Amino acid sequence: MSNSTYARVSDAARFRMMLELIGPAFAAGVWSPLGATSFSFYREIPLGAAYEMETRVLSWDDKWASLPPPFVPPPLCRTQH
């Protein structure tokens, strides 16, 4: 996965979460600007590898909400003999 892919996939995950949380409000004129993004790379996700995103609301106030979507590798499959 290239570095630019993290931002693109994160944006899609945040948008999907916002639709699930306040989807009907968008019809009433509510909008959701992107204030900032920041990425910390701890380990590589190899090209073609499976991963999951656990988007959640970390904090909020009157103006902003923090929605960190960490990339989480799925549980490793172990063969049993």
C-alpha distances in whole Angstrom, upper triangle without the diagonal:
4,7,8,6,8,11,11,11,13,15,16,16,19,20,21,22,25,26,27,28,30,30,34,34,32,35,37,35,33,30,27,26,23,24,21,18,17,14,14,12,14,11,8,6,6,5,7,8,10,11,13,14,18,19,22,25,25,28,30,33,35,33,29,27,24,21,19,16,14,11,13,13,16,19,19,21,24,26,30,33
4,6,5,7,10,10,11,13,15,16,17,19,21,22,23,25,26,28,29,31,30,34,34,32,35,37,35,33,29,26,25,21,23,20,16,15,13,14,11,14,12,9,9,9,8,11,12,14,14,16,16,20,20,23,26,26,28,30,33,35,32,28,27,24,22,19,17,16,13,16,16,19,22,22,25,28,30,34,36
4,5,6,8,9,11,11,13,15,16,18,19,21,22,24,25,27,28,29,29,33,33,30,33,35,33,31,27,24,22,19,20,16,13,12,9,11,9,12,12,10,10,11,11,14,15,16,15,16,16,19,19,22,23,23,26,27,30,32,29,25,24,21,19,17,15,14,13,16,16,20,23,23,26,29,32,35,38
4,5,6,7,9,10,11,13,15,16,17,19,21,22,23,25,26,27,27,30,30,28,31,33,30,28,25,21,20,16,18,15,12,12,11,13,12,16,15,13,13,14,13,15,16,17,16,17,16,19,18,21,23,23,25,26,29,30,27,24,23,20,19,17,15,15,14,17,18,21,25,26,28,31,34,38,41
4,5,5,6,8,10,11,12,14,15,17,18,20,21,23,24,26,25,29,29,26,29,32,30,27,24,21,20,17,19,16,13,13,12,14,13,15,15,12,11,12,11,12,13,14,13,14,13,16,16,20,22,22,25,26,29,30,28,24,23,20,18,16,13,13,12,15,16,18,22,23,25,29,31,35,38
4,6,5,6,9,10,11,12,14,15,16,18,20,21,22,24,24,28,27,26,29,31,29,26,23,20,18,15,17,14,11,10,8,10,10,13,13,11,10,12,12,13,13,14,12,12,11,14,13,16,18,19,21,23,26,28,25,22,20,17,14,12,10,10,9,12,14,17,20,22,24,28,30,34,37
4,6,5,6,9,10,10,12,14,15,16,18,20,21,22,22,26,25,23,26,28,26,23,20,16,15,12,13,11,8,9,8,12,12,15,16,15,14,16,16,17,17,17,15,15,12,15,13,16,18,18,20,21,24,25,22,19,17,15,13,12,10,11,11,15,17,20,23,25,28,31,34,37,40
4,5,5,6,9,10,11,13,15,16,17,19,20,21,20,24,24,21,24,27,25,22,19,16,15,13,15,13,11,13,12,15,15,18,18,16,15,17,15,16,17,16,15,14,13,15,14,17,19,20,22,23,25,27,24,21,19,17,15,14,12,13,13,16,18,20,24,25,28,31,34,37,40
4,5,5,6,9,10,11,12,14,15,17,19,20,19,23,23,21,24,27,25,23,20,17,17,14,17,15,12,13,12,15,15,17,17,15,13,15,14,14,14,13,11,11,9,12,11,15,17,19,21,22,25,27,24,21,19,16,13,12,9,11,10,13,15,17,20,22,24,28,31,34,37
4,5,5,6,9,10,11,12,14,15,16,18,18,22,22,20,23,25,24,21,18,15,14,11,14,12,9,11,10,13,14,16,17,16,14,17,17,17,16,15,12,11,8,10,9,12,14,15,17,18,21,23,21,17,15,13,10,9,6,9,9,12,15,17,21,23,25,29,32,35,38
4,5,5,6,9,10,11,12,14,15,16,16,19,19,17,20,22,20,18,15,12,11,9,12,11,9,12,12,16,17,19,20,19,18,20,19,19,20,18,16,14,11,13,11,13,14,16,18,18,21,22,19,16,14,13,10,10,9,12,13,16,19,20,24,26,29,32,35,38,42
4,6,5,6,9,10,11,12,14,15,14,18,18,16,19,22,20,18,15,13,13,12,15,15,13,15,15,18,19,21,21,20,18,20,19,18,18,17,15,13,11,12,11,13,15,18,19,20,23,24,21,18,16,15,12,12,10,13,13,16,18,19,23,25,27,31,34,37,40
4,5,5,6,9,10,11,12,14,14,18,18,17,20,22,21,19,16,13,14,13,16,15,13,15,15,17,18,20,20,19,17,20,19,18,18,16,13,10,8,9,7,10,12,15,17,18,21,22,20,17,15,13,10,10,7,10,11,13,16,17,20,23,25,29,32,34,38
4,5,5,6,9,10,10,12,12,16,16,15,18,20,18,16,13,10,11,10,12,12,11,14,14,17,19,21,22,21,20,23,22,22,21,19,16,13,10,10,7,9,10,12,14,14,17,19,17,14,11,10,7,8,7,11,13,15,18,20,23,26,28,32,35,37,41
4,5,5,6,9,10,10,10,13,13,12,15,17,16,13,11,9,10,10,13,14,14,16,17,20,22,24,25,24,22,25,24,23,23,21,18,16,13,13,10,12,13,15,17,16,19,19,17,15,13,13,10,12,11,15,16,19,21,22,26,28,31,34,37,40,43
4,5,5,6,9,10,9,13,14,13,15,18,17,15,14,12,14,14,17,18,17,19,19,22,23,25,25,25,22,24,24,22,22,19,17,14,12,12,10,11,13,16,18,18,21,21,20,17,15,15,12,13,12,15,16,18,20,20,24,27,28,32,35,37,41
4,5,5,6,9,9,13,13,13,16,18,18,15,13,11,14,14,16,17,16,18,19,21,23,24,25,25,23,25,25,24,23,20,17,14,11,10,7,8,9,13,14,15,18,19,18,15,12,12,9,11,10,14,15,17,20,20,23,26,28,32,35,37,41
4,5,5,6,7,10,10,10,13,14,14,11,10,8,11,12,14,16,16,19,20,23,25,26,28,27,26,28,28,27,26,24,21,18,15,14,10,10,10,14,14,13,16,16,15,13,11,12,10,13,13,16,18,20,23,24,27,30,32,36,39,41,45
4,6,6,4,8,9,8,11,13,13,11,11,10,13,14,18,19,19,22,23,26,27,29,30,29,27,30,29,27,27,24,22,19,16,16,13,13,13,17,18,17,19,19,18,16,14,16,13,16,15,19,20,22,25,25,28,31,33,36,39,41,45
4,6,6,9,11,11,13,15,16,14,14,13,16,17,20,21,21,23,24,26,28,29,30,30,27,30,29,28,27,24,21,18,15,14,12,12,12,16,17,17,19,20,19,18,15,16,13,16,15,18,20,21,24,23,26,29,31,34,37,39,43
4,6,9,9,11,13,14,15,12,13,12,15,16,18,20,20,23,24,26,28,29,30,31,29,31,31,30,29,26,23,20,17,15,12,11,10,14,15,14,16,16,16,15,12,14,12,15,15,19,21,22,25,25,28,31,33,36,39,41,45
4,6,5,7,10,10,11,9,10,10,14,16,18,20,21,24,25,28,30,32,33,33,31,34,33,32,32,29,26,23,20,18,15,14,13,16,16,14,16,15,15,14,13,15,14,17,18,21,23,25,28,28,31,34,36,40,43,45,48
4,5,6,8,10,11,9,10,11,14,16,19,21,22,25,26,29,31,33,34,33,31,34,33,31,31,28,26,23,20,19,16,16,16,19,19,18,19,19,18,17,16,18,16,19,19,22,24,26,29,29,32,35,36,40,42,45,48
4,5,6,7,10,9,11,13,17,19,22,24,25,28,30,33,35,37,38,37,35,37,36,35,35,32,30,26,24,23,20,19,19,22,22,20,21,19,19,19,18,21,19,23,23,26,28,30,32,32,35,38,40,43,46,48,51
4,5,5,7,6,8,10,14,17,19,22,24,27,29,32,34,36,37,37,35,38,37,36,36,33,31,27,24,23,20,19,18,21,20,17,18,16,16,16,16,19,18,22,22,26,28,30,33,33,36,40,41,45,48,50,53
4,5,5,5,6,9,12,15,18,21,22,26,28,31,33,35,36,36,34,36,35,34,34,32,30,27,24,23,20,20,18,22,21,19,19,18,16,16,16,19,18,21,22,25,27,30,32,33,36,39,41,45,47,50,53
4,6,7,9,12,15,19,21,24,26,29,31,34,36,39,40,39,37,39,38,37,37,35,32,30,27,26,23,23,22,25,24,22,22,20,19,20,20,23,22,25,25,29,30,33,35,36,39,42,44,47,50,52,56
4,6,9,12,16,19,21,25,26,30,32,35,38,40,41,41,39,42,41,40,40,37,35,32,29,28,25,24,22,25,24,21,21,18,18,19,19,23,22,26,27,30,32,35,37,38,41,44,46,49,52,54,58
4,6,10,13,16,18,22,24,27,30,33,36,38,40,39,38,40,39,39,39,37,34,31,28,27,24,23,22,24,23,20,19,17,16,17,18,21,21,25,25,29,31,34,37,38,41,44,46,49,52,55,58
4,7,10,13,15,19,21,24,27,30,33,35,37,37,35,38,37,36,36,34,31,29,25,24,21,20,18,21,19,16,16,14,12,13,14,17,17,21,22,26,28,31,34,35,38,41,43,47,49,52,56
4,6,10,12,15,18,21,24,27,29,32,34,33,32,35,34,34,34,32,29,26,23,23,19,19,17,19,18,16,16,14,12,12,13,15,15,19,20,23,26,28,32,33,36,39,41,45,48,50,54
4,7,9,12,14,17,20,23,26,28,30,30,29,31,31,31,31,29,26,23,20,19,16,16,14,16,15,13,14,13,10,9,10,12,12,15,16,20,22,25,28,30,33,36,38,42,45,47,51
4,6,9,12,15,18,22,24,27,29,29,28,31,30,31,31,29,26,24,21,21,17,17,15,17,16,14,15,14,11,9,10,12,12,15,16,20,22,25,28,30,34,36,39,42,46,48,52
4,6,8,12,14,18,21,23,25,25,25,28,27,28,28,27,24,22,18,18,15,16,14,15,15,14,15,15,12,10,10,10,11,12,14,17,19,23,26,28,31,34,36,40,43,46,49
4,7,11,14,17,20,23,26,26,26,29,29,30,30,29,26,24,20,20,17,17,15,15,14,13,14,14,10,8,9,10,11,13,15,18,20,24,27,29,33,35,38,41,45,47,51
4,7,10,14,17,20,22,23,23,26,26,28,27,26,23,22,19,19,16,16,15,15,15,14,16,17,13,11,11,10,11,11,13,16,18,21,25,27,30,33,36,39,42,45,49
4,7,10,13,16,18,19,19,22,23,24,24,23,20,19,16,16,14,15,15,14,15,16,18,19,16,13,12,10,10,9,11,12,15,18,21,24,27,29,32,36,39,42,45
4,7,10,13,16,16,17,20,21,23,22,22,19,19,16,16,15,16,16,15,16,17,19,21,19,15,14,11,11,9,11,11,13,17,20,23,26,28,31,34,37,40,43
4,6,10,12,13,14,17,18,20,19,19,16,16,14,15,14,16,17,16,17,19,22,24,22,18,17,13,13,10,10,9,11,14,16,20,23,24,28,30,34,37,40
4,6,9,11,13,16,18,20,19,19,16,17,15,16,16,17,18,17,19,21,24,27,24,21,19,15,15,11,12,10,11,13,15,19,21,23,26,29,32,35,38
4,6,7,10,13,15,18,16,17,14,15,15,16,17,19,21,19,22,24,27,30,28,24,22,18,17,14,13,10,10,12,13,17,19,20,24,26,29,32,35
4,7,10,13,16,18,16,16,14,15,15,16,18,19,21,20,23,26,29,32,30,26,24,20,19,15,14,11,10,11,12,16,17,18,22,24,27,30,33
4,7,9,13,15,13,14,12,14,15,17,19,21,23,22,25,28,31,34,33,29,26,23,21,17,15,12,10,11,10,14,16,16,19,21,24,27,30
4,6,9,12,10,12,11,14,15,17,19,22,25,24,27,30,33,36,34,30,27,24,22,18,16,13,10,11,10,14,16,16,19,21,24,27,30
4,7,8,6,8,8,11,12,16,18,21,24,24,27,29,33,35,33,30,27,24,21,18,15,12,9,9,8,11,14,14,16,19,22,25,28
4,6,5,9,10,13,15,19,21,24,27,27,31,33,36,39,37,33,30,27,24,21,18,16,12,13,10,13,15,14,16,19,21,25,27
4,6,9,11,14,16,20,22,25,28,29,32,34,37,39,37,33,31,28,25,22,19,17,14,15,13,15,17,17,18,21,23,27,29
4,7,9,13,15,19,21,25,28,29,32,34,38,40,37,34,31,29,25,23,19,18,14,14,12,13,16,15,16,19,21,25,27
4,7,10,13,17,19,23,26,27,30,33,36,38,37,33,30,27,24,21,17,15,12,11,8,10,12,12,13,16,18,22,25
4,7,10,14,16,20,23,24,28,30,34,36,35,31,28,25,22,19,16,14,10,9,7,7,10,10,12,15,18,21,24
4,7,10,13,16,20,21,24,27,30,33,31,28,24,22,18,15,12,10,6,6,4,6,9,11,13,17,20,23,26
4,7,10,13,16,18,21,24,27,30,28,25,22,19,15,13,9,8,6,5,6,6,10,13,15,18,21,24,28
4,6,9,13,14,18,20,24,26,25,21,18,15,12,10,6,6,5,6,9,10,13,16,18,22,25,28,31
4,6,10,11,15,17,21,24,23,19,16,13,10,8,6,6,7,7,11,11,14,17,20,23,26,28,32
4,7,9,12,14,18,20,19,16,12,10,6,6,4,7,9,11,14,15,18,21,23,27,30,32,36
4,6,9,11,15,18,17,14,10,8,6,6,7,9,12,13,17,17,20,23,26,29,32,34,38
4,6,8,11,14,14,11,7,6,5,7,9,12,15,16,20,21,23,27,29,32,36,38,41
4,7,11,14,14,11,8,5,6,7,10,12,15,17,20,22,24,27,30,33,36,38,42
4,7,11,11,8,6,5,8,10,13,15,19,20,24,26,27,31,34,36,40,42,46
4,7,8,6,4,6,9,12,15,18,21,23,27,28,31,34,37,40,43,45,49
4,6,6,7,9,12,15,19,21,25,27,31,32,34,38,41,43,47,49,52
4,6,9,12,15,18,21,24,28,30,34,35,37,41,43,46,50,52,56
4,7,11,13,17,20,23,26,28,32,34,36,40,43,46,49,51,55
4,7,10,13,16,19,22,25,28,30,33,36,39,42,45,48,51
4,6,10,13,16,19,21,25,27,29,32,35,38,42,44,48
4,6,10,12,16,18,22,24,26,29,32,35,39,41,45
4,6,10,13,15,19,21,23,26,29,32,36,38,42
4,6,10,12,16,18,20,23,27,30,33,35,39
4,7,9,13,15,18,20,23,27,30,33,36
4,6,10,12,15,18,21,24,27,30,33
4,7,10,13,15,18,21,24,27,31
4,6,9,11,15,18,21,24,27
4,7,8,11,14,18,21,24
4,6,9,12,15,18,22
4,6,9,13,15,19
4,6,10,13,16
4,7,10,13
4,6,10
4,7
4
